[in-house]
Amino acid sequence: MFKSLRARLTALYLVLFSLLFVLFSLSLYGELSRSLLLRLDQTLASEVDTAAFLFPDEFQEMRGDALLAAREVVNEMKVHGDLVTVREGGEVLASSGQPAPGARTRGASRMAEAGGRKFQIEIVASLDSIDAELGVVRRVIFIGLPLVLALAGFGGYLLATRTLRPLASMAEQAQRITGTNLETRIQVENAASELAVLVTSFNELLSRLDHSFDTMRRFVADASHELRTPISVIRGEADVALSQERGNGEYRESLGIVLDESRRLSRLVDDLLNLARADAGHVKLQTHDFYLNELVTECCRSVQGLAGTRQLTLECRAGSDLQFTGDEQLLRRLVINLLDNAIRYTPVGGSVTASLEAGPESVSLRVSDTGIGIAPGDAARVFERFYRADEARSRQDGGFGLGLAIVKWIAESHRGMVECSSQQGSGSCFTVRLPR
């Protein structure tokens, strides 16, 4: 009904105050009515007790004349303004009058004994005075209700406005935040504890967005740079090849360069696509049982040629049969990436070792090398996308800076983890732990 939160809060305050006022008025009216009737009942009881006490004395003074005694009692009691009636049996001996037809009355009666005879004394009082007093109270309530509603509505509006003022300030500040100033934070002075939690949560969200935007900008810039390099090479070779007539050997050489760069470009696009799918949660693991030791052995065998060209010693310690449940293709990619990374950063004459160990709850794969190592400041960032500790060497070796990021994603997708320990100049060791 109300789209405005301020209007909803005002209406809520109005309803609550109206309900409280109505309940208070009903309670007050009921208590006042009960009190007035109780006081009247007490007065009538006192008067009828007095009349019952006087009647025997009057009966004795009138020497047993019940009619005269009754008249004397009625004359003495009617000064109170109430209607007094004295009866003997069903006969009315004396009465100060009867109430008007339809009039609201309240009465009391007592039995009195005199001369061995029983008489009934009744006193009746009109409720007109009580009705008049209650009528005044009702008029006050009816007049006060609109005033209370008006005050409640005005007060509720002011209170809602004051309550929502920090939210309005937050909304105004949030509207000024764009993709270019995500470092800005929401500021609300003297915020209540609930609003302070909201402000803190919103600022933490902004921090995450700022980090995500910064990562995305870096990612786009790095991806654009990586894509531009092979495309530039392909275009340059094509321009050179078409600039003038050449021999078949030169054409084949140019086409070979174009083919290599195309493969490099295709590998980069595949890596980017895999990471994008992983981020979106669209990669579903194709799990089945296989022997992890055999997979590690096959991976070492596949990179043996690359290690040989660099004059490196590759040692594989896969151990005995180790059955594992996981995505075989992704884990193969993980092992290949670790071995390829170790080989690229190990100088001539060095060694690379891959070892597999099985524990009661997890499996550990370690790939260590005697390479150049990683500086302490770079060790924590090696799993970031496009990050290279040595830009020139990485590009020269054909790396994109995505291999270790893919390793981390594959390990985490199997509920595992990967960590790096390194000493600059002495080599590095990457350890992948996967739950069994």
VEXDREN-2710 file (C-alpha; in Angstrom, 1 decimal):
% VEXDREN-2710
k/r/px/py/pz
1/MET/0.0/0.0/0.0
2/PHE/2.8/2.4/1.0
3/LYS/5.9/2.4/-1.2
4/SER/7.7/4.9/1.0
5/LEU/9.5/3.4/4.1
6/ARG/9.0/6.7/5.9
7/ALA/5.2/6.5/5.3
8/ARG/5.1/2.9/6.5
9/LEU/7.0/3.7/9.7
10/THR/4.7/6.7/10.2
11/ALA/1.6/4.6/9.7
12/LEU/3.0/2.0/12.1
13/TYR/3.6/4.6/14.8
14/LEU/0.1/5.9/14.2
15/VAL/-1.5/2.5/14.5
16/LEU/0.4/1.6/17.6
17/PHE/-0.3/4.9/19.4
18/SER/-4.0/4.8/18.3
19/LEU/-4.2/1.2/19.7
20/LEU/-2.6/2.2/22.9
21/PHE/-4.8/5.3/23.3
22/VAL/-8.0/3.2/22.6
23/LEU/-6.9/0.5/25.1
24/PHE/-6.0/3.2/27.7
25/SER/-9.4/4.9/27.2
26/LEU/-11.3/1.7/27.4
27/SER/-9.5/0.7/30.6
28/LEU/-10.0/4.2/32.1
29/TYR/-13.6/4.3/31.2
30/GLY/-14.3/0.8/32.5
31/GLU/-12.4/1.5/35.8
32/LEU/-14.2/4.8/36.3
33/SER/-17.6/3.2/35.7
34/ARG/-16.8/0.4/38.1
35/SER/-15.6/2.8/40.7
36/LEU/-18.7/5.0/40.5
37/LEU/-21.1/2.1/40.7
38/LEU/-19.1/0.6/43.6
39/ARG/-19.3/3.9/45.5
40/LEU/-23.0/4.1/44.8
41/ASP/-23.6/0.6/46.0
42/GLN/-21.7/1.4/49.2
43/THR/-23.8/4.5/49.7
44/LEU/-27.0/2.7/49.2
45/ALA/-25.9/-0.1/51.5
46/SER/-25.1/2.4/54.2
47/GLU/-28.4/4.2/53.8
48/VAL/-30.5/1.0/53.8
49/ASP/-28.6/-0.2/56.9
50/THR/-29.4/3.2/58.6
51/ALA/-33.1/2.9/57.6
52/ALA/-33.3/-0.7/58.9
53/PHE/-31.7/0.5/62.2
54/LEU/-34.2/3.4/62.6
55/PHE/-37.4/1.5/61.8
56/PRO/-37.6/-0.5/65.0
57/ASP/-37.1/2.7/67.1
58/GLU/-39.8/4.5/65.1
59/PHE/-42.1/1.5/65.4
60/GLN/-41.7/1.6/69.2
61/GLU/-42.2/5.4/69.4
62/MET/-45.4/5.0/67.3
63/ARG/-46.6/2.3/69.7
64/GLY/-46.7/-0.4/67.2
65/ASP/-48.2/1.6/64.3
66/ALA/-46.3/0.3/61.4
67/LEU/-47.8/2.8/58.9
68/LEU/-46.7/5.8/60.9
69/ALA/-43.3/4.3/61.6
70/ALA/-42.8/3.7/57.9
71/ARG/-43.7/7.2/57.0
72/GLU/-41.2/8.6/59.6
73/VAL/-38.4/6.5/58.2
74/VAL/-39.2/7.5/54.6
75/ASN/-39.3/11.2/55.6
76/GLU/-36.0/11.0/57.4
77/MET/-34.2/9.1/54.5
78/LYS/-35.6/10.9/51.5
79/VAL/-33.4/13.9/52.4
80/HIS/-30.6/12.0/50.7
81/GLY/-32.5/12.3/47.4
82/ASP/-33.0/8.6/47.0
83/LEU/-36.3/6.7/46.7
84/VAL/-37.3/4.8/49.9
85/THR/-40.0/2.2/50.1
86/VAL/-41.1/0.2/53.2
87/ARG/-43.2/-3.0/52.6
88/GLU/-44.8/-5.5/54.9
89/GLY/-45.3/-8.6/52.9
90/GLY/-46.5/-7.4/49.5
91/GLU/-48.2/-4.2/50.8
92/VAL/-46.4/-0.9/50.5
93/LEU/-46.6/1.0/53.8
94/ALA/-44.8/4.1/52.7
95/SER/-42.8/5.3/49.8
96/SER/-41.1/8.5/48.7
97/GLY/-41.9/7.8/45.1
98/GLN/-41.2/5.5/42.1
99/PRO/-38.5/5.9/39.4
100/ALA/-39.6/7.1/36.0
101/PRO/-40.4/4.4/33.5
102/GLY/-37.3/3.3/31.6
103/ALA/-34.9/5.0/34.0
104/ARG/-31.7/3.3/34.9
105/THR/-31.6/2.7/38.7
106/ARG/-29.6/0.8/41.3
107/GLY/-31.0/-0.3/44.7
108/ALA/-30.4/-2.1/48.0
109/SER/-32.8/-3.7/50.4
110/ARG/-32.7/-5.0/54.0
111/MET/-35.1/-6.8/56.3
112/ALA/-36.1/-5.2/59.6
113/GLU/-38.0/-6.8/62.6
114/ALA/-40.2/-4.9/64.9
115/GLY/-43.0/-6.2/67.3
116/GLY/-42.4/-9.6/65.9
117/ARG/-43.2/-8.5/62.4
118/LYS/-40.9/-8.4/59.4
119/PHE/-40.6/-5.4/57.1
120/GLN/-38.6/-4.9/53.9
121/ILE/-36.9/-1.6/53.4
122/GLU/-35.8/-0.7/49.8
123/ILE/-33.7/2.3/48.7
124/VAL/-33.4/3.0/45.0
125/ALA/-31.0/5.6/43.4
126/SER/-31.0/6.9/39.8
127/LEU/-27.9/6.4/37.7
128/ASP/-28.4/9.7/35.9
129/SER/-25.6/11.4/37.7
130/ILE/-23.2/8.5/37.0
131/ASP/-24.3/8.5/33.3
132/ALA/-23.6/12.2/33.2
133/GLU/-20.1/11.8/34.5
134/LEU/-19.4/9.0/32.2
135/GLY/-20.8/11.1/29.3
136/VAL/-18.2/13.8/30.1
137/VAL/-15.5/11.2/30.0
138/ARG/-16.7/9.9/26.7
139/ARG/-16.7/13.3/25.2
140/VAL/-13.2/14.0/26.4
141/ILE/-12.1/10.7/24.8
142/PHE/-13.8/11.4/21.5
143/ILE/-12.3/14.9/21.4
144/GLY/-8.9/13.7/22.4
145/LEU/-8.7/10.8/20.0
146/PRO/-8.2/13.0/16.8
147/LEU/-5.7/15.2/18.7
148/VAL/-3.7/12.1/19.8
149/LEU/-3.8/10.7/16.3
150/ALA/-2.6/14.0/14.9
151/LEU/0.2/14.2/17.4
152/ALA/1.1/10.5/16.9
153/GLY/1.2/11.0/13.1
154/PHE/3.4/14.1/13.4
155/GLY/5.7/12.5/16.0
156/GLY/5.9/9.3/14.0
157/TYR/6.8/11.2/10.8
158/LEU/9.5/13.2/12.6
159/LEU/10.9/10.0/14.3
160/ALA/10.8/8.1/11.0
161/THR/12.6/11.0/9.2
162/ARG/15.3/11.1/11.9
163/THR/15.6/7.3/11.9
164/LEU/16.0/7.2/8.1
165/ARG/18.3/10.2/7.7
166/PRO/21.5/8.0/8.0
167/LEU/20.0/5.7/5.3
168/ALA/19.4/8.6/3.1
169/SER/22.9/9.8/3.6
170/MET/24.2/6.3/2.8
171/ALA/22.1/6.2/-0.4
172/GLU/23.4/9.6/-1.5
173/GLN/27.0/8.5/-0.9
174/ALA/26.4/5.2/-2.7
175/GLN/25.0/6.9/-5.7
176/ARG/28.2/8.9/-6.1
177/ILE/30.3/5.7/-6.2
178/THR/31.1/4.4/-9.6
179/GLY/33.6/2.1/-11.2
180/THR/36.1/4.9/-11.2
181/ASN/36.1/5.6/-7.5
182/LEU/35.4/2.3/-5.8
183/GLU/38.1/3.2/-3.2
184/THR/35.5/5.6/-1.6
185/ARG/33.8/4.4/1.6
186/ILE/30.5/5.2/3.2
187/GLN/30.8/7.5/6.2
188/VAL/27.9/7.8/8.7
189/GLU/28.6/9.8/11.9
190/ASN/27.2/8.6/15.3
191/ALA/25.5/5.6/13.6
192/ALA/23.4/3.3/15.8
193/SER/24.8/-0.2/16.3
194/GLU/22.5/-1.7/13.6
195/LEU/23.4/1.0/11.1
196/ALA/27.1/0.6/12.0
197/VAL/26.9/-3.1/11.1
198/LEU/25.2/-2.2/7.8
199/VAL/27.8/0.5/7.0
200/THR/30.6/-1.9/7.8
201/SER/29.1/-4.6/5.6
202/PHE/28.6/-2.2/2.8
203/ASN/32.1/-0.9/3.0
204/GLU/33.4/-4.5/3.0
205/LEU/31.4/-5.2/-0.1
206/LEU/32.9/-2.1/-1.7
207/SER/36.4/-3.4/-0.8
208/ARG/35.6/-6.7/-2.4
209/LEU/34.2/-5.0/-5.5
210/ASP/37.3/-2.7/-5.6
211/HIS/39.6/-5.7/-5.5
212/SER/37.5/-7.6/-8.1
213/PHE/37.5/-4.6/-10.4
214/ASP/41.2/-4.1/-10.0
215/THR/41.8/-7.8/-10.6
216/MET/39.5/-7.6/-13.7
217/ARG/41.3/-4.6/-15.0
218/ARG/44.7/-6.3/-14.5
219/PHE/43.4/-9.5/-16.1
220/VAL/42.0/-7.6/-19.2
221/ALA/45.2/-5.6/-19.6
222/ASP/47.4/-8.7/-19.2
223/ALA/45.2/-10.8/-21.4
224/SER/45.2/-8.1/-24.1
225/HIS/49.0/-7.9/-23.8
226/GLU/49.4/-11.6/-24.1
227/LEU/47.0/-11.8/-27.1
228/ARG/48.7/-8.9/-28.8
229/THR/52.1/-10.4/-28.8
230/PRO/51.3/-13.6/-30.9
231/ILE/48.9/-11.6/-33.1
232/SER/51.6/-9.0/-33.8
233/VAL/54.1/-11.8/-34.7
234/ILE/51.6/-13.5/-37.0
235/ARG/50.7/-10.2/-38.7
236/GLY/54.3/-9.2/-39.0
237/GLU/55.3/-12.5/-40.6
238/ALA/52.4/-12.3/-43.0
239/ASP/53.3/-8.8/-44.0
240/VAL/56.9/-9.7/-44.6
241/ALA/56.0/-12.8/-46.5
242/LEU/53.6/-10.9/-48.8
243/SER/55.7/-7.8/-49.3
244/GLN/57.7/-9.4/-52.1
245/GLU/58.3/-12.7/-53.9
246/ARG/60.2/-15.2/-51.8
247/GLY/61.5/-18.8/-52.1
248/ASN/59.6/-21.8/-50.8
249/GLY/62.0/-22.1/-47.9
250/GLU/61.3/-18.6/-46.7
251/TYR/57.6/-19.1/-47.1
252/ARG/57.8/-22.3/-45.1
253/GLU/59.8/-20.6/-42.4
254/SER/57.3/-17.8/-42.1
255/LEU/54.4/-20.3/-42.1
256/GLY/56.2/-22.2/-39.3
257/ILE/56.4/-19.1/-37.2
258/VAL/52.8/-18.3/-37.8
259/LEU/51.9/-21.9/-36.9
260/ASP/53.9/-21.7/-33.6
261/GLU/52.3/-18.4/-32.6
262/SER/48.9/-19.7/-33.6
263/ARG/49.4/-22.7/-31.3
264/ARG/50.6/-20.4/-28.5
265/LEU/47.6/-18.2/-29.0
266/SER/45.3/-21.2/-29.0
267/ARG/46.8/-22.5/-25.8
268/LEU/46.4/-19.0/-24.2
269/VAL/42.7/-18.8/-25.3
270/ASP/42.1/-22.4/-23.9
271/ASP/43.6/-21.4/-20.6
272/LEU/41.6/-18.2/-20.3
273/LEU/38.4/-20.1/-21.3
274/ASN/39.1/-22.8/-18.6
275/LEU/39.7/-20.2/-15.9
276/ALA/36.6/-18.2/-17.0
277/ARG/34.4/-21.3/-16.8
278/ALA/35.9/-22.2/-13.4
279/ASP/35.1/-18.7/-12.1
280/ALA/31.5/-19.0/-13.4
281/GLY/31.2/-22.5/-11.8
282/HIS/30.4/-24.1/-15.2
283/VAL/33.2/-26.8/-14.9
284/LYS/31.9/-30.1/-13.8
285/LEU/34.4/-32.7/-12.7
286/GLN/34.4/-35.9/-14.6
287/THR/35.5/-38.1/-11.8
288/HIS/36.3/-41.8/-11.9
289/ASP/38.8/-44.2/-10.3
290/PHE/42.3/-44.4/-11.7
291/TYR/45.9/-45.0/-10.5
292/LEU/47.4/-41.7/-9.6
293/ASN/51.0/-43.1/-9.6
294/GLU/50.6/-44.2/-13.2
295/LEU/49.3/-40.7/-14.1
296/VAL/52.4/-39.1/-12.5
297/THR/54.7/-41.5/-14.3
298/GLU/53.1/-40.8/-17.6
299/CYS/53.4/-37.0/-17.1
300/CYS/57.1/-37.4/-16.2
301/ARG/57.6/-39.5/-19.3
302/SER/55.8/-36.8/-21.5
303/VAL/58.1/-34.0/-20.4
304/GLN/61.3/-36.1/-20.4
305/GLY/62.1/-34.7/-23.9
306/LEU/61.8/-31.1/-22.7
307/ALA/64.0/-31.8/-19.7
308/GLY/66.6/-33.5/-22.0
309/THR/66.8/-30.5/-24.3
310/ARG/67.7/-28.4/-21.3
311/GLN/70.2/-31.0/-20.0
312/LEU/68.2/-31.5/-16.8
313/THR/67.8/-34.6/-14.7
314/LEU/64.2/-35.6/-14.2
315/GLU/63.5/-38.0/-11.3
316/CYS/60.1/-39.6/-10.8
317/ARG/59.1/-41.2/-7.5
318/ALA/55.6/-42.3/-8.1
319/GLY/55.7/-45.3/-5.7
320/SER/53.4/-48.3/-5.8
321/ASP/49.8/-48.5/-6.9
322/LEU/47.7/-45.7/-5.5
323/GLN/44.0/-45.7/-6.5
324/PHE/42.4/-42.2/-6.5
325/THR/39.0/-40.8/-7.4
326/GLY/39.0/-37.5/-9.4
327/ASP/39.1/-35.9/-12.8
328/GLU/42.0/-37.6/-14.5
329/GLN/42.4/-35.1/-17.3
330/LEU/42.4/-32.1/-15.0
331/LEU/44.9/-33.8/-12.6
332/ARG/47.1/-34.6/-15.6
333/ARG/47.0/-30.9/-16.5
334/LEU/48.0/-30.1/-12.9
335/VAL/51.0/-32.4/-12.9
336/ILE/52.2/-31.3/-16.4
337/ASN/51.9/-27.6/-15.4
338/LEU/54.0/-28.2/-12.3
339/LEU/56.7/-30.1/-14.2
340/ASP/56.7/-27.6/-17.0
341/ASN/57.1/-24.7/-14.6
342/ALA/60.0/-26.5/-12.8
343/ILE/61.8/-27.3/-16.0
344/ARG/61.5/-23.7/-17.4
345/TYR/63.0/-22.2/-14.3
346/THR/65.8/-24.7/-13.7
347/PRO/69.2/-23.8/-15.3
348/VAL/71.3/-26.3/-17.4
349/GLY/72.6/-29.1/-15.3
350/GLY/70.0/-28.9/-12.7
351/SER/67.4/-31.5/-11.6
352/VAL/63.6/-31.8/-11.2
353/THR/62.0/-34.3/-8.9
354/ALA/58.4/-35.4/-8.8
355/SER/57.3/-37.5/-5.8
356/LEU/54.0/-38.9/-4.7
357/GLU/53.2/-39.9/-1.1
358/ALA/50.0/-41.4/0.2
359/GLY/48.7/-40.7/3.7
360/PRO/45.7/-42.0/5.7
361/GLU/43.5/-39.1/4.8
362/SER/45.3/-37.3/1.9
363/VAL/47.7/-37.7/-1.0
364/SER/50.7/-35.4/-1.4
365/LEU/52.3/-34.6/-4.8
366/ARG/55.6/-32.7/-4.6
367/VAL/57.5/-31.2/-7.5
368/SER/60.9/-29.7/-6.5
369/ASP/63.7/-28.3/-8.6
370/THR/67.2/-26.8/-8.2
371/GLY/66.3/-23.7/-10.2
372/ILE/66.5/-20.0/-9.6
373/GLY/64.0/-20.0/-6.7
374/ILE/61.5/-17.4/-5.9
375/ALA/62.0/-14.2/-3.9
376/PRO/60.0/-14.0/-0.6
377/GLY/58.0/-11.1/-1.9
378/ASP/56.9/-13.1/-5.0
379/ALA/56.2/-16.5/-3.3
380/ALA/52.7/-15.4/-2.2
381/ARG/51.7/-14.1/-5.6
382/VAL/52.9/-16.9/-7.9
383/PHE/49.4/-18.4/-8.1
384/GLU/47.9/-15.1/-9.4
385/ARG/46.9/-15.0/-13.0
386/PHE/49.5/-13.5/-15.4
387/TYR/51.9/-13.0/-12.5
388/ARG/55.5/-13.6/-13.4
389/ALA/58.5/-13.1/-11.0
390/ASP/60.7/-12.7/-14.1
391/GLU/58.8/-11.1/-16.9
392/ALA/61.5/-11.2/-19.6
393/ARG/62.4/-14.9/-18.9
394/SER/58.8/-16.0/-18.8
395/ARG/57.9/-14.5/-22.1
396/GLN/61.1/-15.8/-23.6
397/ASP/60.3/-19.3/-22.4
398/GLY/56.8/-19.1/-23.8
399/GLY/54.9/-18.9/-20.5
400/PHE/51.8/-16.8/-19.9
401/GLY/51.7/-16.7/-16.1
402/LEU/48.5/-18.9/-16.1
403/GLY/50.0/-22.3/-15.3
404/LEU/50.1/-22.1/-11.5
405/ALA/46.7/-20.3/-11.4
406/ILE/45.3/-23.4/-13.2
407/VAL/47.1/-25.7/-10.8
408/LYS/45.5/-23.9/-7.9
409/TRP/42.1/-24.0/-9.4
410/ILE/42.3/-27.8/-10.2
411/ALA/43.6/-28.5/-6.6
412/GLU/40.8/-26.5/-5.0
413/SER/38.2/-28.1/-7.3
414/HIS/39.2/-31.4/-5.8
415/ARG/38.9/-29.9/-2.3
416/GLY/42.6/-29.8/-2.0
417/MET/45.3/-27.1/-1.7
418/VAL/48.7/-26.2/-3.2
419/GLU/51.5/-24.4/-1.5
420/CYS/55.0/-23.1/-2.5
421/SER/58.2/-23.1/-0.5
422/SER/61.3/-21.6/-2.1
423/GLN/64.7/-20.2/-1.4
424/GLN/66.0/-17.8/-3.9
425/GLY/69.0/-19.3/-5.7
426/SER/68.4/-22.8/-4.3
427/GLY/65.2/-23.9/-6.0
428/SER/61.5/-24.3/-5.3
429/CYS/59.1/-27.0/-4.1
430/PHE/55.4/-27.0/-4.9
431/THR/53.2/-29.3/-2.8
432/VAL/49.7/-30.4/-3.8
433/ARG/47.5/-32.1/-1.1
434/LEU/44.4/-33.8/-2.2
435/PRO/41.9/-35.5/0.2
436/ARG/41.4/-39.2/-0.5
END
